Protein backbone atom coordinates (compact mmCIF):
# COMPACT_ATOMS: atom_id res chain seq x y z
CA UNK A 1 0.00 0.00 0.00
CA UNK A 2 1.72 3.24 -1.15
CA UNK A 3 2.32 5.85 1.55
CA UNK A 4 2.69 9.60 1.31
CA UNK A 5 3.49 12.16 3.98
CA UNK A 6 1.99 15.63 3.76
CA UNK A 7 2.79 18.69 5.86
CA UNK A 8 0.05 21.26 6.34
CA UNK A 9 0.45 24.78 7.66
CA UNK A 10 -2.23 26.38 9.86
CA UNK A 11 -5.57 26.12 8.05
CA UNK A 12 -4.07 24.45 4.98
CA UNK A 13 -5.91 21.65 3.23
CA UNK A 14 -5.28 18.52 1.20
CA UNK A 15 -7.79 16.18 -0.42
CA UNK A 16 -7.77 12.39 -0.10
CA UNK A 17 -9.64 9.93 -2.31
CA UNK A 18 -10.33 6.47 -0.88
CA UNK A 19 -9.59 3.76 -0.32
CA UNK A 20 -7.06 5.26 2.06
CA UNK A 21 -6.02 5.41 5.69
CA UNK A 22 -5.02 8.72 7.27
CA UNK A 23 -2.78 8.80 10.36
CA UNK A 24 -1.82 11.99 12.16
CA UNK A 25 1.90 12.03 12.91
CA UNK A 26 2.09 15.48 14.50
CA UNK A 27 -0.36 18.26 15.28
CA UNK A 28 -4.09 17.87 14.66
CA UNK A 29 -6.44 17.87 11.69
CA UNK A 30 -10.12 18.05 10.89
CA UNK A 31 -11.63 15.51 8.47
CA UNK A 32 -15.37 15.05 7.91
CA UNK A 33 -16.02 16.98 11.10
CA UNK A 34 -13.81 14.67 13.17
CA UNK A 35 -10.88 16.19 15.07
CA UNK A 36 -7.85 13.90 15.11
CA UNK A 37 -4.68 14.33 17.14
CA UNK A 38 -1.26 12.67 16.92
CA UNK A 39 -1.51 8.89 16.62
CA UNK A 40 -5.18 8.85 15.61
CA UNK A 41 -6.36 7.34 12.33
CA UNK A 42 -9.26 7.80 9.92
CA UNK A 43 -10.17 5.37 7.13
CA UNK A 44 -11.77 6.33 3.83
CA UNK A 45 -13.64 3.72 1.82
CA UNK A 46 -13.75 3.46 -1.93
CA UNK A 47 -15.90 6.18 -3.52
CA UNK A 48 -15.16 8.53 -0.58
CA UNK A 49 -13.26 11.81 -0.91
CA UNK A 50 -12.62 14.22 1.99
CA UNK A 51 -10.61 17.33 2.75
CA UNK A 52 -7.93 17.34 5.47
CA UNK A 53 -7.57 20.64 7.28
CA UNK A 54 -4.79 21.46 9.75
CA UNK A 55 -6.08 22.72 13.10
CA UNK A 56 -4.06 25.27 15.07
CA UNK A 57 -0.39 24.97 14.08
CA UNK A 58 1.39 22.76 11.60
CA UNK A 59 0.29 19.17 11.08
CA UNK A 60 2.08 16.17 9.58
CA UNK A 61 -0.13 13.45 8.15
CA UNK A 62 0.75 10.03 6.74
CA UNK A 63 -1.65 8.76 4.07
CA UNK A 64 -1.68 5.09 3.01
CA UNK A 65 -3.41 4.68 -0.35
CA UNK A 66 -5.29 1.62 -1.53
CA UNK A 67 -5.91 0.73 -5.16
CA UNK A 68 -7.44 3.78 -6.82
CA UNK A 69 -6.77 6.05 -3.83
CA UNK A 70 -4.95 9.32 -4.29
CA UNK A 71 -3.81 12.48 -2.52
CA UNK A 72 -4.23 15.90 -4.13
CA UNK A 73 -3.95 19.58 -3.40
CA UNK A 74 -7.37 21.21 -2.96
CA UNK A 75 -8.97 22.95 -5.92
CA UNK A 76 -8.63 26.74 -5.76
CA UNK A 77 -11.70 28.21 -4.14
CA UNK A 78 -12.81 24.87 -2.70
CA UNK A 79 -14.43 26.24 0.42
CA UNK A 80 -17.41 23.91 0.81
CA UNK A 81 -15.85 22.08 3.76
CA UNK A 82 -15.66 25.23 5.88
CA UNK A 83 -19.25 26.11 4.92
CA UNK A 84 -20.39 22.62 5.89
CA UNK A 85 -18.55 22.83 9.21
CA UNK A 86 -20.04 26.24 9.99
CA UNK A 87 -23.61 25.01 9.38
CA UNK A 88 -23.09 21.80 11.35
CA UNK A 89 -21.59 23.73 14.27
CA UNK A 90 -24.42 26.27 14.16
CA UNK A 91 -26.93 23.43 14.47
CA UNK A 92 -24.99 21.96 17.39
CA UNK A 93 -24.79 25.36 19.11
CA UNK A 94 -28.51 26.03 18.64
CA UNK A 95 -29.73 22.54 19.57
CA UNK A 96 -31.77 22.20 22.74
CA UNK A 97 -32.82 18.69 23.74
CA UNK A 98 -33.86 16.37 20.93
CA UNK A 99 -32.90 17.94 17.59
CA UNK A 100 -33.80 16.38 14.23
CA UNK A 101 -31.66 17.31 11.22
CA UNK A 102 -32.96 16.15 7.84
CA UNK A 103 -30.46 16.08 4.95
CA UNK A 104 -31.86 16.36 1.41
CA UNK A 105 -30.49 16.81 -2.08
CA UNK A 106 -30.09 15.17 -5.51
CA UNK A 107 -28.26 11.90 -6.14
CA UNK A 108 -24.50 12.17 -5.46
CA UNK A 109 -24.81 15.65 -3.93
CA UNK A 110 -22.96 14.70 -0.74
CA UNK A 111 -25.89 13.96 1.60
CA UNK A 112 -24.29 10.91 3.20
CA UNK A 113 -21.03 12.77 3.81
CA UNK A 114 -22.84 15.67 5.49
CA UNK A 115 -24.87 13.27 7.64
CA UNK A 116 -21.60 11.76 8.89
CA UNK A 117 -20.06 15.20 9.37
CA UNK A 118 -23.06 16.41 11.39
CA UNK A 119 -22.86 13.35 13.64
CA UNK A 120 -19.13 13.93 14.11
CA UNK A 121 -19.66 17.56 15.11
CA UNK A 122 -22.17 16.40 17.72
CA UNK A 123 -19.62 13.87 19.03
CA UNK A 124 -16.93 16.59 19.10
CA UNK A 125 -19.21 18.48 21.51
CA UNK A 126 -19.94 15.35 23.60
CA UNK A 127 -23.52 15.10 22.35
CA UNK A 128 -24.92 11.63 21.69
CA UNK A 129 -25.83 11.49 18.01
CA UNK A 130 -27.86 9.08 15.91
CA UNK A 131 -28.12 8.55 12.18
CA UNK A 132 -31.27 7.30 10.51
CA UNK A 133 -30.50 6.05 7.00
CA UNK A 134 -33.72 6.63 5.04
CA UNK A 135 -32.09 6.41 1.60
CA UNK A 136 -33.78 3.13 0.76
CA UNK A 137 -32.36 3.01 -2.76
CA UNK A 138 -28.71 3.47 -1.86
CA UNK A 139 -28.76 2.44 1.80
CA UNK A 140 -25.48 2.23 3.71
CA UNK A 141 -26.26 1.33 7.33
CA UNK A 142 -28.69 -1.43 6.41
CA UNK A 143 -29.51 -3.09 3.08
CA UNK A 144 -31.55 -1.40 0.34
CA UNK A 145 -35.27 -1.54 1.01
CA UNK A 146 -34.78 -0.86 4.73
CA UNK A 147 -34.66 2.24 6.91
CA UNK A 148 -31.93 1.76 9.52
CA UNK A 149 -30.79 3.38 12.75
CA UNK A 150 -27.22 3.58 14.06
CA UNK A 151 -25.89 5.31 17.18
CA UNK A 152 -22.15 5.90 16.66
CA UNK A 153 -19.83 5.76 19.66
CA UNK A 154 -16.77 7.04 17.77
CA UNK A 155 -15.95 9.11 14.70
CA UNK A 156 -18.09 8.23 11.68
CA UNK A 157 -15.89 7.50 8.67
CA UNK A 158 -18.67 6.19 6.40
CA UNK A 159 -22.24 5.23 7.18
CA UNK A 160 -21.51 1.75 5.80
CA UNK A 161 -19.05 1.16 8.65
CA UNK A 162 -21.83 1.56 11.24
CA UNK A 163 -23.81 -1.35 12.68
CA UNK A 164 -27.60 -0.90 12.73
CA UNK A 165 -29.27 -1.13 16.12
CA UNK A 166 -32.72 -1.28 14.52
CA UNK A 167 -34.13 -1.72 11.02
CA UNK A 168 -37.58 -1.25 9.48
CA UNK A 169 -38.61 -2.87 6.21
CA UNK A 170 -40.27 -0.81 3.48
CA UNK A 171 -39.77 -3.35 0.69
CA UNK A 172 -38.77 -1.08 -2.17
CA UNK A 173 -35.74 0.82 -3.43
CA UNK A 174 -38.04 3.43 -4.98
CA UNK A 175 -39.62 5.81 -2.47
CA UNK A 176 -42.73 6.79 -4.46
CA UNK A 177 -44.67 3.50 -4.21
CA UNK A 178 -43.94 3.13 -0.47
CA UNK A 179 -44.19 6.75 0.69
CA UNK A 180 -46.44 5.89 3.62
CA UNK A 181 -44.21 3.05 4.83
CA UNK A 182 -41.11 5.21 4.39
CA UNK A 183 -42.53 8.06 6.48
CA UNK A 184 -43.86 5.72 9.18
CA UNK A 185 -40.62 3.71 9.42
CA UNK A 186 -38.40 6.78 9.54
CA UNK A 187 -40.59 8.36 12.22
CA UNK A 188 -40.42 5.18 14.31
CA UNK A 189 -36.62 5.12 14.18
CA UNK A 190 -36.33 8.82 15.04
CA UNK A 191 -38.48 8.13 18.09
CA UNK A 192 -36.33 5.10 18.91
CA UNK A 193 -33.18 7.23 18.70
CA UNK A 194 -34.70 9.75 21.09
CA UNK A 195 -35.64 6.96 23.53
CA UNK A 196 -32.02 5.83 23.45
CA UNK A 197 -30.87 9.26 24.55
CA UNK A 198 -29.67 10.79 21.28
CA UNK A 199 -29.53 14.56 21.35
CA UNK A 200 -28.94 15.17 17.63
CA UNK A 201 -30.68 12.81 15.20
CA UNK A 202 -29.54 13.08 11.59
CA UNK A 203 -31.83 11.69 8.87
CA UNK A 204 -30.18 10.93 5.52
CA UNK A 205 -32.72 10.81 2.68
CA UNK A 206 -32.86 9.57 -0.91
CA UNK A 207 -32.00 11.64 -3.99
CA UNK A 208 -35.53 11.82 -5.44
CA UNK A 209 -36.14 15.58 -5.28
CA UNK A 210 -37.58 16.57 -8.65
CA UNK A 211 -41.27 16.71 -9.46
CA UNK A 212 -44.30 17.43 -7.33
CA UNK A 213 -44.65 13.94 -5.83
CA UNK A 214 -41.00 13.92 -4.75
CA UNK A 215 -41.23 17.39 -3.19
CA UNK A 216 -44.43 16.57 -1.34
CA UNK A 217 -42.83 13.41 0.06
CA UNK A 218 -39.86 15.38 1.41
CA UNK A 219 -42.15 17.99 2.97
CA UNK A 220 -44.45 15.33 4.46
CA UNK A 221 -41.43 13.53 5.89
CA UNK A 222 -40.14 16.74 7.49
CA UNK A 223 -43.52 17.36 9.13
CA UNK A 224 -43.84 13.77 10.33
CA UNK A 225 -40.37 13.83 11.89
CA UNK A 226 -40.82 17.26 13.42
CA UNK A 227 -37.59 18.25 11.68
CA UNK A 228 -35.93 21.19 13.40
CA UNK A 229 -33.40 21.71 10.60
CA UNK A 230 -33.27 20.77 6.94
CA UNK A 231 -29.92 20.88 5.16
CA UNK A 232 -30.41 21.03 1.38
CA UNK A 233 -27.24 20.19 -0.54
CA UNK A 234 -26.73 21.05 -4.17
CA UNK A 235 -30.08 22.72 -4.88
CA UNK A 236 -31.09 26.24 -3.87
CA UNK A 237 -34.51 25.65 -5.47
CA UNK A 238 -35.10 22.68 -3.20
CA UNK A 239 -34.10 24.74 -0.18
CA UNK A 240 -36.49 27.53 -1.21
CA UNK A 241 -39.36 25.07 -1.63
CA UNK A 242 -38.81 23.49 1.79
CA UNK A 243 -38.63 26.91 3.45
CA UNK A 244 -42.16 27.57 2.19
CA UNK A 245 -43.49 24.06 2.80
CA UNK A 246 -42.17 23.38 6.34
CA UNK A 247 -41.52 25.12 9.63
CA UNK A 248 -37.93 23.89 9.82
CA UNK A 249 -34.87 26.13 9.65
CA UNK A 250 -33.47 25.41 6.19
CA UNK A 251 -29.81 25.71 5.23
CA UNK A 252 -28.61 25.56 1.63
CA UNK A 253 -25.11 24.18 1.06
CA UNK A 254 -23.04 23.58 -2.08
CA UNK A 255 -22.06 20.21 -3.47
CA UNK A 256 -18.28 19.64 -3.23
CA UNK A 257 -16.50 20.88 -6.35
CA UNK A 258 -14.32 17.78 -6.29
CA UNK A 259 -15.68 14.41 -5.24
CA UNK A 260 -15.26 10.71 -5.89
CA UNK A 261 -17.86 10.13 -8.60
CA UNK A 262 -19.96 6.97 -8.55
CA UNK A 263 -21.46 5.70 -11.79
CA UNK A 264 -24.78 3.87 -12.02
CA UNK A 265 -22.74 0.66 -12.18
CA UNK A 266 -20.81 1.62 -9.03
CA UNK A 267 -24.06 2.24 -7.15
CA UNK A 268 -25.41 -1.12 -8.32
CA UNK A 269 -22.27 -2.89 -7.05
CA UNK A 270 -22.56 -1.15 -3.68
CA UNK A 271 -26.15 -2.31 -3.37
CA UNK A 272 -25.11 -5.88 -4.20
CA UNK A 273 -22.40 -5.76 -1.53
CA UNK A 274 -24.84 -4.53 1.10
CA UNK A 275 -27.44 -7.18 0.22
CA UNK A 276 -24.74 -9.85 0.58
CA UNK A 277 -23.61 -8.41 3.92
CA UNK A 278 -27.02 -9.00 5.50
CA UNK A 279 -28.47 -11.95 3.59
CA UNK A 280 -25.79 -14.63 3.31
CA UNK A 281 -25.60 -16.07 6.83
CA UNK A 282 -27.99 -18.72 8.15
CA UNK A 283 -31.11 -20.53 6.92
CA UNK A 284 -34.37 -20.17 8.83
CA UNK A 285 -37.56 -22.15 8.21
CA UNK A 286 -40.82 -20.40 9.05
CA UNK A 287 -44.28 -21.91 9.49
CA UNK A 288 -46.37 -19.38 7.57
CA UNK A 289 -49.57 -20.56 9.24
CA UNK A 290 -48.29 -19.26 12.60
CA UNK A 291 -47.10 -15.76 11.63
CA UNK A 292 -48.59 -12.64 10.13
CA UNK A 293 -47.82 -12.30 6.42
CA UNK A 294 -47.49 -9.03 4.49
CA UNK A 295 -46.74 -8.30 0.86
CA UNK A 296 -47.94 -11.68 -0.44
CA UNK A 297 -50.97 -12.01 -2.65
CA UNK A 298 -51.02 -15.83 -2.60
CA UNK A 299 -50.97 -15.88 1.21
CA UNK A 300 -53.26 -12.91 1.78
CA UNK A 301 -56.48 -14.82 2.31
CA UNK A 302 -58.06 -18.25 2.85
CA UNK A 303 -57.58 -20.93 0.23
CA UNK A 304 -60.52 -21.38 -2.12
CA UNK A 305 -61.80 -24.97 -2.10
CA UNK A 306 -64.67 -24.42 -4.55
CA UNK A 307 -64.32 -26.98 -7.36
CA UNK A 308 -66.13 -24.70 -9.80
CA UNK A 309 -63.50 -21.98 -9.34
CA UNK A 310 -60.71 -24.50 -9.88
CA UNK A 311 -62.37 -25.83 -13.04
CA UNK A 312 -62.77 -22.32 -14.41
CA UNK A 313 -59.09 -21.60 -13.77
CA UNK A 314 -58.01 -24.76 -15.58
CA UNK A 315 -60.40 -24.12 -18.47
CA UNK A 316 -59.46 -20.47 -19.01
CA UNK A 317 -55.76 -20.50 -18.18
CA UNK A 318 -54.88 -24.03 -19.23
CA UNK A 319 -52.89 -24.75 -16.06
CA UNK A 320 -53.52 -26.53 -12.75
CA UNK A 321 -53.41 -23.99 -9.91
CA UNK A 322 -51.14 -24.66 -6.93
CA UNK A 323 -53.22 -22.45 -4.68
CA UNK A 324 -56.15 -20.08 -5.06
CA UNK A 325 -56.49 -17.46 -2.36
CA UNK A 326 -59.47 -15.18 -1.92
CA UNK A 327 -59.18 -11.69 -0.47
CA UNK A 328 -61.65 -8.78 -0.38
CA UNK A 329 -62.32 -7.86 -4.00
CA UNK A 330 -60.14 -10.41 -5.71
CA UNK A 331 -58.47 -13.76 -6.23
CA UNK A 332 -54.80 -14.70 -6.38
CA UNK A 333 -53.90 -17.79 -8.38
CA UNK A 334 -50.49 -19.41 -7.91
CA UNK A 335 -49.29 -21.57 -10.80
CA UNK A 336 -46.13 -23.56 -11.52
CA UNK A 337 -45.74 -22.26 -15.07
CA UNK A 338 -43.22 -19.45 -15.57
CA UNK A 339 -45.00 -18.34 -18.73
CA UNK A 340 -47.50 -15.56 -17.98
CA UNK A 341 -51.05 -16.47 -19.03
CA UNK A 342 -52.67 -14.56 -21.85
CA UNK A 343 -54.21 -11.40 -20.46
CA UNK A 344 -57.35 -11.94 -22.48
CA UNK A 345 -57.72 -15.31 -20.78
CA UNK A 346 -57.25 -13.68 -17.36
CA UNK A 347 -59.93 -11.09 -18.16
CA UNK A 348 -62.27 -13.85 -19.30
CA UNK A 349 -61.66 -15.74 -16.06
CA UNK A 350 -62.27 -12.59 -14.05
CA UNK A 351 -65.60 -12.08 -15.80
CA UNK A 352 -66.62 -15.71 -15.33
CA UNK A 353 -65.85 -15.60 -11.60
CA UNK A 354 -67.37 -12.16 -11.05
CA UNK A 355 -64.20 -10.97 -9.32
CA UNK A 356 -62.96 -7.38 -9.23
CA UNK A 357 -59.43 -8.56 -9.94
CA UNK A 358 -57.50 -11.73 -10.62
CA UNK A 359 -53.76 -11.76 -9.94
CA UNK A 360 -51.39 -14.50 -11.10
CA UNK A 361 -48.12 -15.42 -9.35
CA UNK A 362 -45.62 -18.06 -10.45
CA UNK A 363 -43.88 -20.41 -8.04
CA UNK A 364 -40.74 -20.11 -10.17
CA UNK A 365 -40.50 -16.46 -9.14
CA UNK A 366 -40.57 -17.06 -5.38
CA UNK A 367 -36.82 -17.62 -4.97
CA UNK A 368 -34.74 -14.52 -4.30
CA UNK A 369 -37.54 -12.21 -3.16
CA UNK A 370 -36.21 -9.66 -0.65
CA UNK A 371 -38.07 -10.13 2.63
CA UNK A 372 -38.02 -9.32 6.31
CA UNK A 373 -38.57 -11.33 9.49
CA UNK A 374 -40.18 -9.26 12.23
CA UNK A 375 -39.53 -10.16 15.86
CA UNK A 376 -41.79 -9.55 18.83
CA UNK A 377 -39.94 -6.33 19.72
CA UNK A 378 -40.71 -4.87 16.27
CA UNK A 379 -37.27 -5.15 14.69
CA UNK A 380 -37.16 -6.19 11.04
CA UNK A 381 -34.33 -8.53 10.04
CA UNK A 382 -33.38 -8.70 6.34
CA UNK A 383 -34.09 -12.07 4.74
CA UNK A 384 -33.92 -13.59 1.29
CA UNK A 385 -36.60 -16.03 0.23
CA UNK A 386 -35.10 -19.38 -0.71
CA UNK A 387 -38.30 -21.37 -1.17
CA UNK A 388 -42.01 -21.19 -0.37
CA UNK A 389 -44.22 -24.28 -0.13
CA UNK A 390 -47.82 -23.11 -0.54
CA UNK A 391 -49.17 -26.60 0.16
CA UNK A 392 -47.35 -27.09 3.47
CA UNK A 393 -47.39 -23.34 4.28
CA UNK A 394 -43.64 -23.34 4.94
CA UNK A 395 -40.93 -20.95 3.79
CA UNK A 396 -37.14 -21.01 4.01
CA UNK A 397 -35.08 -17.83 4.20
CA UNK A 398 -31.41 -16.91 4.42
CA UNK A 399 -30.82 -14.11 6.90
CA UNK A 400 -28.17 -12.43 9.04
CA UNK A 401 -29.75 -13.57 12.28
CA UNK A 402 -31.44 -16.75 13.45
CA UNK A 403 -34.66 -15.27 14.84
CA UNK A 404 -38.13 -16.49 15.72
CA UNK A 405 -40.43 -14.13 13.80
CA UNK A 406 -43.99 -13.11 14.52
CA UNK A 407 -44.40 -11.73 10.99
CA UNK A 408 -42.98 -12.19 7.52
CA UNK A 409 -42.97 -9.45 4.88
CA UNK A 410 -42.27 -9.95 1.19
CA UNK A 411 -41.19 -7.15 -1.15
CA UNK A 412 -41.66 -6.49 -4.85
CA UNK A 413 -37.91 -6.78 -5.36
CA UNK A 414 -36.23 -9.98 -6.50
CA UNK A 415 -32.48 -10.70 -6.35
CA UNK A 416 -30.32 -13.07 -8.38
CA UNK A 417 -27.71 -15.48 -7.05
CA UNK A 418 -25.08 -12.72 -7.14
CA UNK A 419 -27.44 -10.37 -5.22
CA UNK A 420 -28.07 -8.22 -8.27
CA UNK A 421 -31.59 -6.86 -8.74
CA UNK A 422 -33.25 -9.01 -11.39
CA UNK A 423 -36.87 -7.96 -10.97
CA UNK A 424 -38.85 -5.21 -9.31
CA UNK A 425 -42.27 -3.60 -9.19
CA UNK A 426 -44.51 -6.69 -9.29
CA UNK A 427 -46.05 -9.02 -6.71
CA UNK A 428 -43.91 -12.17 -6.67
CA UNK A 429 -45.60 -14.34 -4.06
Secondary structure, DSSP 8 states (H G I E B T S, - for coil): -EEEEEEE-TT-EEEEESSEEEEEEEEEEEETTEEEETT-EEEE-TT-EEEEEEEEEEEEEEEEE-TT-EEE---TT--HHHHHHHHHHHHHHH--SSEEEEEEESTTSSHHHHHHHHHHHHHHTT--EEEEE--SSS-SSS-TTEEEEE--SS--S-GGGS--SEEEE---SSSGGGHHHHHHHHHHHHHHHHHTT-SEEEEE--S--SSHHHHHHHHHHHHHHT-SEEEEES-HHHHHHHHHH-SSEEEEE---SS-----HHHHHHHHHHHHHHHHSSEEEEEEGGGSEEES-STTSS-B---HHHHHHHHHHHSS-EEEEEEETTEEEEEES-SS---HHHHHHHHHHHT-SEEEEEEGGG-TTEEEEEE-TTS-EEEEEEEEEETTTTEEEEEESS----SEEEEEEEEE-TTS-EEEESS---
